Amino acid sequence: MNQSPPPAETQQDCEVQVHGLQTEPTRTTTARAVSWLDWFWVFVVSDGLQDSCCSEHRMEVSFRGKHALVTGAGKGIGRDLVLALAHGGAKVTAVTRTQADLNSLVQECPSITPVCVDLADWGATEAALKDIGPIDLLVNNAACAKLQPFLEVTQDQFEQSFSVNVKAVLQVSQLWQSTLLKIVARGMKARGSGGSIVNVSSQASQCALRDHAVYCATKGAVDMLTKVMALELGPHQIRVNAVNPTVVLTQMGRLGWSDPEKVKTMTSRIPLGRFAGQPLQHLQAVFLSFISSGSQPYLYKHIVQNCCEFGLCSWFIIGCFTVF
């Protein structure tokens, strides 16, 4: 099979809009199974809205009074998610390494707080984020992908990918406020107010893909890191979940899937026969479920996939656990 040349490394700043039902926060420490209504919003509403372009068919969710931090915010999922959160009333801190992307983002939405930093640099990340204040909602979306055959992987490529895709998830989820207190996970715990962390993983964590050895490995690590974070942070009312889309045709998605023959092998397993080509396809109800602090208080340690390996065209959930 002929494949296109491996694309250059790029920052994942993918695409989404949040649409959902405004709900009031609820809090409990009683064990409870996830209800059918929880899954209704993920499966039915997501599919029902994905092709709708009419604003009257879009539901709004309020994030007023919340401070959200989104990494990989310059393009794609991250950029559109930042705009959706800001539209919902959240105070949003947008993090990316490309200043030009931040400039255009602030021009489009002046209320956003921009932070330009390379998340592969631990020290620079700590310095850039240490004073941003308490965080209620965190989306670890930043990632890089340099695709090459397994035998051609270099040490630099391996270390860069794991630094951005895995190490940055761990560090930003901790976020130093001082040498003794971290303002996301530890800050949420100290305030007792809880919060939500969403790690953007990938279907590549579950399905082996040619030329994706390092990328698949990093996303597999993100999935397991998500489960451990949920296990340890759940008792402090901090929900941690992962969202695992298959190919979304963002800038990075197009670079990796530009060869028609390569695309055909993947889309042949999807009943609709296509990737998610627009930002909001399949994503809005999922992000609503996991980001909104009060809308889904019982969802913990979930990995949500749009996985063509199993022949599905929509989202399904594996690892359904509740911590409380």
C-alpha positions in Angstrom: 0.0 0.0 0.0 1.4 3.4 -1.0 1.4 5.9 1.8 2.1 9.6 1.8 5.4 10.8 3.3 5.4 11.1 7.1 4.2 14.6 8.0 6.3 17.1 10.0 5.7 17.4 13.7 2.8 19.7 14.6 1.0 20.8 17.6 -2.5 19.3 18.2 -4.9 22.1 18.8 -8.0 20.3 17.5 -11.7 21.2 17.2 -15.0 21.2 19.2 -18.0 23.1 20.2 -19.9 22.4 23.4 -23.7 22.1 23.3 -25.8 20.7 26.0 -28.4 21.1 28.7 -27.8 23.6 31.5 -28.0 21.8 34.8 -27.5 22.8 38.4 -24.5 21.3 40.2 -25.2 18.3 42.4 -22.9 16.8 45.0 -23.0 13.4 46.6 -20.7 10.8 48.2 -23.1 7.9 47.7 -22.2 5.2 45.2 -24.5 5.3 42.2 -24.5 3.6 38.8 -24.3 5.8 35.7 -27.9 6.3 34.5 -29.4 5.8 31.1 -29.9 9.5 30.8 -26.1 10.0 31.2 -25.6 7.8 28.1 -28.5 9.3 26.3 -26.7 12.6 26.1 -23.5 11.0 24.9 -25.0 8.7 22.3 -28.3 10.1 21.1 -27.8 13.9 21.4 -24.3 13.7 20.0 -25.5 11.9 16.8 -28.6 14.0 16.6 -26.7 17.3 16.6 -23.7 16.5 14.6 -25.1 17.5 11.2 -27.3 20.4 12.5 -26.1 23.8 11.4 -29.1 25.7 12.9 -28.4 27.7 16.0 -32.0 27.0 17.3 -31.1 23.3 17.5 -28.1 23.9 19.6 -28.4 23.8 23.4 -26.3 26.0 25.6 -24.4 25.1 28.8 -23.4 27.6 31.4 -19.9 27.8 32.8 -20.4 31.1 34.6 -18.1 31.4 37.6 -15.8 28.7 36.4 -12.1 29.1 35.4 -11.1 26.8 32.6 -7.6 26.1 31.3 -7.2 24.5 27.8 -3.9 23.4 26.4 -3.2 23.1 22.7 -5.6 26.0 22.3 -4.3 27.6 19.1 -6.1 25.4 16.5 -8.7 22.8 16.0 -10.4 21.1 19.0 -8.6 23.3 21.5 -9.4 26.6 19.8 -13.1 25.9 19.3 -13.4 24.5 22.8 -11.8 27.7 24.2 -14.3 29.8 22.3 -17.2 27.6 23.4 -16.2 27.8 27.1 -15.8 31.6 26.9 -19.2 31.8 25.1 -20.7 29.8 28.0 -19.4 32.4 30.5 -16.2 30.7 31.7 -13.0 32.6 32.4 -10.6 30.8 30.0 -6.9 30.5 30.0 -5.6 29.4 26.6 -2.2 27.7 26.4 -0.3 27.0 23.2 3.3 27.4 22.0 2.4 29.6 18.9 2.1 33.3 19.6 0.4 34.0 16.3 -2.4 31.6 17.1 -2.9 33.2 20.5 -3.0 36.7 18.9 -5.8 35.7 16.5 -7.7 33.9 19.4 -7.6 37.0 21.6 -8.7 39.1 18.6 -11.7 36.9 18.2 -12.5 36.7 21.9 -10.8 39.4 24.0 -11.8 37.9 27.3 -9.5 35.0 26.9 -6.2 34.9 28.9 -3.4 33.8 26.5 -0.3 31.9 27.7 2.5 31.1 25.2 4.7 28.3 26.3 6.2 25.1 25.0 4.8 22.3 27.2 7.7 20.1 26.4 9.8 22.4 28.6 9.0 21.5 32.3 10.7 24.6 33.8 9.1 27.0 31.3 5.7 25.5 31.8 6.0 25.8 35.6 7.0 29.5 35.3 4.3 30.3 32.8 1.4 28.7 34.7 2.3 29.1 38.4 0.3 32.4 38.8 -2.8 31.8 36.8 -5.0 31.1 39.9 -7.4 28.3 40.9 -8.7 26.1 38.1 -12.1 24.4 38.0 -12.0 22.9 34.5 -8.8 21.6 32.8 -8.6 20.1 29.3 -5.2 18.6 28.4 -5.5 18.8 24.7 -2.0 19.6 23.5 -0.1 16.9 21.6 2.4 16.4 18.8 2.6 13.7 16.2 5.6 12.9 14.0 4.8 9.7 12.1 7.5 7.4 11.0 8.2 3.7 10.6 9.1 1.9 13.9 12.7 1.3 12.7 13.2 5.0 12.0 12.2 6.4 15.3 14.9 8.5 16.9 15.6 9.4 20.5 14.7 13.0 20.0 11.4 12.2 18.4 10.6 9.7 21.2 11.4 12.2 23.9 9.6 15.1 22.3 6.4 13.1 21.8 6.4 11.8 25.4 7.3 15.2 26.8 4.3 16.9 25.1 1.8 14.1 25.0 2.3 12.5 28.4 4.6 14.5 30.7 2.8 17.7 30.1 -0.6 16.1 31.0 0.9 15.1 34.3 2.6 18.4 35.0 -0.3 20.7 33.9 -2.7 18.6 35.9 -0.5 19.3 39.0 0.4 22.9 38.1 2.7 24.5 40.6 1.4 27.6 42.5 4.3 27.4 44.8 6.8 24.7 45.7 4.3 23.2 48.1 0.9 23.8 46.5 -0.3 23.0 43.0 -3.3 24.9 41.8 -5.2 22.4 39.7 -5.4 19.0 41.3 -3.9 20.1 44.7 -5.7 23.5 44.5 -9.1 21.7 43.9 -8.4 19.4 46.8 -7.4 22.2 49.1 -10.5 24.3 48.3 -12.7 21.2 48.6 -14.7 22.5 45.6 -13.8 19.7 43.3 -13.4 20.1 39.5 -13.1 18.3 36.2 -10.0 17.2 34.2 -10.4 15.9 30.7 -7.4 14.4 28.9 -7.7 14.3 25.1 -6.3 10.9 24.1 -6.9 9.1 20.8 -8.3 6.0 19.3 -4.6 5.3 18.6 -4.3 4.2 22.2 -6.3 1.1 21.4 -5.6 0.3 17.8 -2.2 -0.3 16.2 -1.5 2.0 13.3 1.3 1.8 10.8 3.9 4.6 11.4 2.3 5.5 14.7 4.5 3.5 17.1 5.4 6.5 19.3 2.1 8.3 19.0 0.1 5.1 19.9 2.4 4.5 22.8 1.9 8.1 24.2 -1.8 7.8 23.9 -1.9 4.4 25.6 0.1 6.1 28.4 -2.5 8.9 28.6 -5.3 6.4 29.0 -3.6 4.6 32.0 -2.6 8.0 33.5 -6.2 9.1 33.3 -7.3 6.0 35.2 -4.8 6.4 38.0 -5.5 10.2 38.3 -9.2 9.4 38.6 -8.6 6.8 41.2 -6.4 9.1 43.4 -8.3 12.4 42.8 -11.9 11.1 42.8 -12.2 11.0 46.6 -11.5 14.8 46.5 -14.4 15.5 44.1 -12.1 15.8 41.1 -13.4 14.0 38.1 -10.8 12.8 35.5 -11.8 11.3 32.2 -10.4 10.8 28.7 -11.9 11.5 25.3 -10.5 9.3 22.5 -11.6 10.5 19.1 -10.6 8.7 15.9 -9.5 10.9 13.0 -10.8 14.4 13.1 -9.9 16.4 10.0 -8.1 19.2 11.7 -4.8 20.5 10.4 -2.9 17.7 12.1 -5.5 15.1 11.1 -5.1 16.1 7.4 -1.3 15.8 7.6 -1.5 12.3 8.9 -4.3 11.1 6.7 -3.7 12.7 3.3 -3.1 9.4 1.4 -6.5 8.1 0.0 -5.5 4.5 0.2 -4.5 4.9 3.9 -7.8 6.7 4.6 -9.8 3.9 2.9 -8.4 1.2 5.2 -9.8 3.2 8.2 -13.1 4.5 6.8 -14.0 1.1 5.6 -14.6 0.1 9.2 -16.9 3.1 9.9 -20.5 2.6 8.9 -20.8 6.2 7.7 -17.7 5.8 5.7 -16.1 9.1 6.7 -14.1 10.8 9.4 -15.4 13.6 11.5 -14.8 16.5 9.1 -16.2 19.3 11.1 -15.3 20.5 14.6 -18.6 19.7 16.3 -19.2 16.2 14.9 -19.5 13.6 17.7 -17.7 15.8 20.2 -20.2 18.3 21.7 -22.2 16.0 24.0 -19.0 14.2 25.1 -17.3 17.3 26.2 -20.4 18.6 27.8 -20.7 15.4 29.8 -17.1 15.5 31.0 -16.3 19.1 31.3 -19.4 20.5 33.0 -18.8 20.5 36.7 -22.3 19.6 37.7 -23.9 18.0 34.6 -22.4 14.5 35.1 -21.1 14.2 38.7 -21.0 10.4 38.6 -18.7 10.0 35.6 -15.2 9.0 36.6 -12.3 7.2 35.0 -14.1 6.8 31.7 -12.4 6.5 28.3 -14.7 7.6 25.6 -13.9 6.5 22.1 -15.0 7.1 18.5 -13.3 3.9 17.5 -13.4 2.5 13.9 -11.5 -0.6 14.9 -14.8 -2.0 16.3 -16.9 -0.7 13.4 -18.7 2.0 15.3 -19.7 5.4 13.9 -20.4 7.1 17.3 -19.0 7.2 20.7 -18.9 4.3 23.2 -17.6 4.1 26.7 -15.2 1.5 28.1 -14.0 1.2 31.7 -17.2 2.4 33.3 -16.3 3.0 36.9 -17.5 5.3 39.7 -15.2 6.2 42.4 -17.7 7.3 45.1 
